[in-house]
C-alpha cells in the first residue's frame, strides 16, 4: 500500500471510530446486602439477660407501642430518719433494679410473667391478660413508731429466674435483700435470702438466709460434672454498711446452691480472692457484686463483676474487678482489675467476655459522712466504657471508652454487635437536680469500633434487650421506653417507636411471644418528693401492637440505565423495594430480563416504611438480538399480605448487532463533536496529500 493510500485509510478509520464507537463508562459491581443472623432461642424470656451467658437476645420482635395492660403496686416511700447523725436519711423506695421474666407454663396452659415488687411480694401474672395467678410475700418490713428506732426491711431487687428442674417442676428462683437498722448499736447491717417457689402456685420450696444482701439475679444451669442443677447468685455487703463502734470488713461473693434443695455447694468470697493481689479494704465503703453471674456456654466458668468504693487519702477511689471462677468448685481462674466501677453483668459469647464499667462524676466536699480535709473539694469527671476480654485468660482484646457517664447497664449481643446504655456528660454549669441525658451505644463486637449511638431523653441505666433486630431500653428521669433499629447504619441511631411510662426504668425489658403476639414487658417506678410519705407507684407494663399488623414487601421501581445496548455490553438495572407492612422483613430480590434471571440479592431487616435500591449488572454477551423487558421480583415474606405487589415489570432494553470495542454502557458521541473532528481531519488529510504530490526540488 502507498503512503497516500495509507494516510487516507487511517483518516477514514478515525472518522468511523469517532462516529460509531461508544464512550466507555464505568459500571460498578452490584451492591451486596448482609443477611442478619440472631441468636436462636425460644419465645420465652426466662431470666435476666435471657440466657445463662446473658446475651439479652431473642428472635421475637415487638413493633407496637401501645400498652395492653398494666399491673400496679403501691410502695411505701416515707423517709427513714437516720439513727447515725452523720448518715443521710433514706428517702423513697429502693431503685427497682429487678426485671420481669416470662415463660409458657404447660401446667397452667398459659404464659406467665414473674416479677418482684417493692411491696415485698413476688407476682405470677397471666402474661396475656395481666391478672394475678398468685403472689407470694418474700420480704418484710418492720417500721416502729415513732421513728427513729430499730428498722428492718427486705425487698427483692433481683430478677427472677424460671427453669424446669430435674424433678419436672418449673421453679422460680429469686433473691432478696435489706437492712437492719439497729439504733442501739448505731449501725446498719444487711440481710438477704435466696428463695425457690413453685412457678405454678407460688408455694415455697426452700429458702436460704444469708447475712448479706442479694441484689444479683440468679443464673441456673445443669452442671454435668456435679450431676445436678446449680443456682449461681452474687451477694454483697453494700456501701451503706457503716459503723462507728466496730470495724466491718467489706466483702461480696458468689453462692452456688443446689437448685433442688438450696444446699450450699460452694461460696466464693471476693475479698478472699483479691486480698493476695490487692490491698486489704476495710471501713467505709462496701463491696457490690454486679447484676448477676454469667456462665460460659460450656458451663465450665462463672463470670462476675464486683467493685468497692473506698476512701483513699485525699482522693476517692473506686476499684472494680472482673472475676472468672471455676463453675464446679468456685476456685479462681483469673481476675482483671479495673480502676472503675463494674456493676453490669458480663455477657459471654464464644471465647469473649464483654462487660461495662465506669466512674461516676464526683464534685463534692464530703464522701458520705466523712468530710474531706479543710479546703479540699474533689472533682473527677465521669467516664465509662466496655471491655472485651479473653474468656480463657482474661487478656484484654479491646477497650472502648467515652467521656460520658458510667456504663452500669449490662451489654447485649446481637448480630456481631454489642449494645449498652449510659448517660452523657453534664455541662459544667448544669443546675443541681437536672435530669441527665442518656445514650445507647452500638459497638462492633470484634473491634470495639462505634457503629452508632442514639441520644435518649433521660439517663440510660436500663440494660438493653434485643428482639428480632430491635433494641428495647428505658430511661431514668424522662420516663420513656425506646425501640431502636439494631442494624441501622445511621451514626445517630434509628428510633422505631417510644412509649411514655409513669416513672423511671432501671431494669431490663423482657421480650416474649404470648399466644402468637410479641410483647415487651418492663417495670417503671414513680418517684416521690423527698419528705412525703405518700405511697409511690410501681407499674409493670405489657407493650405491643393492639392491631394485628401486616407483613408486606413491594417492588416499587425497575429502571435500566439504557434503552439500548450493543451485544456484549453491560446494562445496569436498579430495583427499588419497600417495606409497606408493619414488621421488619428479610427477603431476596431477583432481577429478570424477560423471564431469564439476571441475579439475586438479599435484603436484611428492612424496617417498616423504609426502602432499599439494589443494582444488578446484566452482561448481554450471548443473548439473542431483540427487545427485552425488565422485571423485579421480591420473594414473599411469611404471611405476605399482598403478593401482587412483589413483582413489577417496567422498561425495555434493545440489544443491537454492532460489536462495541468494550463491554460497557452504550452512549453515542454527540453529532457536533463528530462533525468538528471531521472538519479538522478531512482538510488536514487533503493538505497532506497535496504536499505529497508536489515534486521535490
BELPEVEN-V783181 format. One record per run of one state. SS is the DSSP state (~ for helix, > for strand, _ for the rest). FROM is the first residue (numbers start at 0). LEN is the number of residues. If there is no record, write none. Layout:
BEGIN
ss-><SS SS>
from-><FROM FROM>
len-><LEN LEN>
END
This chain:
BEGIN
ss-><_ ~ _ > _ > _ > _ > _ > _ > _ > _ > _ > _ > _ > _ > _ > _ > _ > _ > _ > _ > _ > _ > _ > _ > ~ _ > _ > _ > _ > _ > _ > _ > _ > _ > _ > _ > _ > _ > _ > _ > _ > _ > _ > _ > _ > _ > _ > _ > _ > _ > _ > _ > _ > _ > _ > _ > _ > _ > _ > _ > _ > _ > _ > _ ~ > _ ~ _>
from-><0 2 20 44 45 56 58 65 75 79 80 89 90 100 105 109 116 120 126 131 137 139 143 150 155 160 164 169 182 186 198 203 210 212 213 218 223 227 237 242 243 248 249 251 258 263 269 274 281 282 285 289 293 295 300 312 314 326 331 338 340 341 346 349 351 359 361 364 365 367 369 371 377 380 382 390 395 402 411 414 416 423 437 444 449 455 458 459 464 467 469 474 475 476 479 485 494 500 503 504 509 514 516 525 535 544 550 551 552 560 563 566 569 579 584 593 595 606 610 619 625 634 639 640 642 646 656 670 693>
len-><2 18 24 1 11 2 7 10 4 1 9 1 10 5 4 7 4 6 5 6 2 4 7 5 5 4 5 13 4 12 5 7 2 1 5 5 4 10 5 1 5 1 2 7 5 6 5 7 1 3 4 4 2 5 12 2 12 5 7 2 1 5 3 2 8 2 3 1 2 2 2 6 3 2 8 5 7 9 3 2 7 14 7 5 6 3 1 5 3 2 5 1 1 3 6 9 6 3 1 5 5 2 9 10 9 6 1 1 8 3 3 3 10 5 9 2 11 4 9 6 9 5 1 2 4 10 14 23 4>
END
